[in-house]
Amino acid sequence: MVLVSSSAEKNAADDEGVIVNYRGNPVDKSRTGGWLAAGLILGCELAERICVMGIAMNLVTYLTGDMHISASKSANIVTNFLGTLNLLALLGGFLADAKLGRYLTVATFASITALG
């Protein structure tokens, strides 16, 4: 398997069988990836999910209490919010596979979610 950042680099990497990073430099497999990277990604995703659920619960309280929207309508708004977030995961998956890389994509979108 060859990971490359552009089609020009892909042809060169296919011929050599070398895995390259997003800058086109050869990757040192002993220093990248592994269980530490997987643990960081899983921990970041767990924290992001807890953050999203907290936002959703507070949004229901805010919509019913302060905005005086009915419980059924506020539940519908929160469901639409969560559905939109889940659909945006498809965009994040595409960006992770095609452009940015897994770690940078997870860190970027988790930060955006936490700030929102």
N, C-alpha and C positions, 0 to 999 in steps of 0.2 A: 504494500500500500504506500502511495506517495502523496504527501500533503504539500501542496504548493499554493502560491498566491496569485499566479497569473497563468494564462495559457502558454505563453512563451517559456516560462520556467517549467511548466508541466512536461513539455516535450523533452527538455534537457534532463529533467529528473527521471523520466521514464526510461531513458536510454542508460543512465548510470545506476538507477536503483537506489538513489540517495534520498533520504527524507530531509526536506528543507523547511525552515521556518518562514514566517511571513516576509522576511527581508531577503529570502533566497539563500541564506547561509545554512550549511549543514548542521543538523541537530545532534547534540551530544545526548544520547538516550539515557546515560547514567545520571544526568543532572536534571532531566525534565520529566514531567508526568509522575506516575507512580501513585502510591497510596496517600502520600501527603497531599498532592494536588486533588485527588478524588475526595479526600476528607474535607478539604477547604471548599470545594464546590458543593458538596452535600450540606456542610454546615451553613454556607451562605444561602443555599436554597431553603433550608429549614427556617432560618431567620427571616427570609423574605416571605415565606408562607405565613408565619406567625404574624408578621407585620401586616400582611394583606387581610388576614382574618380579623385582626384588631381594628383596622380601618373600616372593614365592612360592618362590624358590630357597632362601632361608634357612629357610622353613617346612618344606621337604622335609628339609633337613639336620637341623633341630631334631626333627622327628617321628621320623626314623629313628635318629638318634644318641642324643638325650636321653630321648625318650619310648619308645624301643624298639618302635616300630610297624613292621610290615613295609613294604617298599618299595612294594608294590602298594597297600596300604591308605593309606599316606601320599600317594601320587600321586593316589588317588581323593579324598582330603580337599582337596588343593591344587586339583584340577580343579573340585571343588564351590565352593571359595573364588573361583576366577577366574570361574566361571559366574555366581555371585551378583553379583560386581562388574559383569559385563557386562549382567546384567538390570537392575541398579540404574541403568545408563546410560539406560534408558528413562524411569525416574522423573526423572532429571536433565534429560533432554530436554523432558519435559512441564513441569517447573518453569521451565526456561529460556524456553520459548515462552509459557507462560501467566502466570507470576507474576514471576520475579526478573530476567530478562534474561540474556543469554549470559555476559557477563563476570562478573557476580556469582555466577552458578551455577558456572561453571568454577573461579573462585577459591575458593569455599566448599567444593566437593566435593574439589578437589585438596588443600586444606589438611586436610580430614578424613582423606583417604587417607594423606597423609604423616604425620599424627599417629598413625594406627592402626598 
